[in-house]
Amino acid sequence: MNTRSFLTAVQHLRTVGPVPYRWRLTEEQRRLVYLWVTALSAASQLLSALALVITGSQTPVWWPLAGSAICLVAWALLWTRRIPWRWVDYGILAAASALVGTQLALQQGPLTADILFGCVFLLLAGCSILRLALAALYLLGVLAAVGLALLVHGGPSALFWNVALAGVLAAHLSTFGRNITVERAETSAFEALANTDVLTGLENRRAMLTRIHEAFSQAPASSMLLVDVDRFKRVNDQFGHDVGDRVLRDVGASLAREVGSGGHVARWGGEEFLVLLGGEDVPAVAAALLARVRREVSWSGATITISVGGVRRAEVETVEAWLRLADARLYTAKTGGRDRAELDYPQLWEVQSHALD
């Protein structure tokens, strides 16, 4: 596959997407997760403030209240859908930076554990949210603020190096995580390309063969429909291959819409498609496929039709026989007038006998 074909395939996958990416959240799913995270964070901060009041702690209660306010503002912005969730990330980081910076400036005496925890949080958040160059600058800024606070307020120098170590680990884990994410995305993209027909966006022969073998061994009620576009060579000869490609895309889309989630559709090769069904009513599905293509696909006033050869899994004993019998019935449907489905003739023994002759 050349570069142009690869880019075309990637673009097609973005728009059609027949093979879903695992663990990939949509914008709406990300927003929903973020709503829960900010709500739970706000609640935990409020509980922390309440605990400080009840126990009479010397820790200022406004710190957790300020943290809760930040989370509630973020939640409100996400809920109104007025800005992208990514900008909420930047806003939270900026607000948290201002809060921790204020704590460092107003601290009396040595730095406390909660302030140092806030600094470590900033390091983790900065490395996760910002791009690599900005994250490095942000990390240096946080470390500089911690070092200056230690000089002004006192405290063991080991605290600075512990925070610095936390920053290095955060940067490493963030970079490592991003590399893993990129590698997984690339792997998923190449797997999708390997199992996708670039022209139609459907599964290709390789992917469907895997499904056929699985259905043969695990789904005895499954059925196979082999579909061929009638007089496709005439379409190519009369209108050109660009029109032929469009017809194939339209036929594939019509088949996929009709089958829906009840089965799988693949481009088998050339102008042939293969439909793998579960326990559906095969004659009804075949009739519906014929009718939908006849209704939806046409070119220059001419209606495009298909022929179908169908075989139930129970009729055969091997995958090879399944495919061979479907092909024989498709041939019977085409020689019998086209625009029809053949689901009964010939029988497997007739196909095998003819092959031996």
C-alpha positions, 0 to 999 in steps of 0.5 A: 500500500502506497502513502496515498492509499494509506492516507485515504484508508485512514481518512475513510476509517475516520468517517466510516469506522467499521472497526471500533477502537477499544477504550477510546472515549468520545468527546461526550464520554470524556465530558461525562467522566470529567463531570463525575470526577469534578463532582466527587473532588468537590464533595471530598474537599467539602468533607475535608473542610467539615472535618477541619472544623469538627476537629478544630485543626489549625490548618486553615479551612479555606484551603479545601474550600478553595479547592472545592470552589475550583472543582465546582466551577469546573463542573459548572463549565462542563455542564453548560457545554460552553467550552471544550473539556480541554480548556477546563483542564487548563483552567483547573491547572491555572487555578490550582497553581494560583492556590498552591502559590498563595499557600507558599507565599502565606505559609508561616514556618516550615512547609507542611505536608499538605502544601508539599502534596499540592506541589506534587499534584501540580507536577503530575497535573502539569505533565499530564495536561501540558505538551512536553516543552511547556510541561518541562518549563512548568515543572522547573517553575514549580521546583523553583517556587518550592526551593524559594519557599524552603529558603524563606520559611526553612525546612530540610533540603531533602524536601526539595529533592523529594519533590524534584524526584516526584517531578522527574517521575511524573515527567517520565510516566507522562512521556511513557504513557503518551508513547504507549498511547501513540503505539496503541493508536498506531496498532489499532489503526493498522489492525483496522486497515488490515481488516478493512476494505478501503473502497467500501469501509466494510470488513475485508475478506481476511476479517470475514474469514476469521468470523466465518471460522468462529461462526462455524465452530461456535454458532450452529444456527448461523447462515451465510449469504454470498451477494453479487452485483448483477451486470457489474461489468456493464456498469464499468464498461459503460460509465467507467470505473469511478462509477463502478466504485460508487456503485460498490460503495452504495451497495455495500452501504445498503447491505450494511444498513439492512443487516444492522447489528444482526450480522456482519457484511464484508466485501468478499472480492470484486463485486461480491459481498458476503453477509454472515447472519446469526439465527435470523430468518434467512429467506426474509433477510435475503428478500429484504437485501434484494429489495433495499438494493433495488430501492436505494442503488441506481445510476443514470436511471438504471436500477442496480440489482443483486443476486444472492446465494445462501447456505445454513451452517447446518447444511455443511460439515466444513468451512470449505463446503460452506463457501463452495455451496454458497458460491454454487447457489449464487451461480444458480441465482444468476443463471436463473434470472438475477435479482433473486436469492437461491437458498435451496439448490443445488444441494451439497452432494450435487456440488461435490459430485459435480466437482468429482466429475 
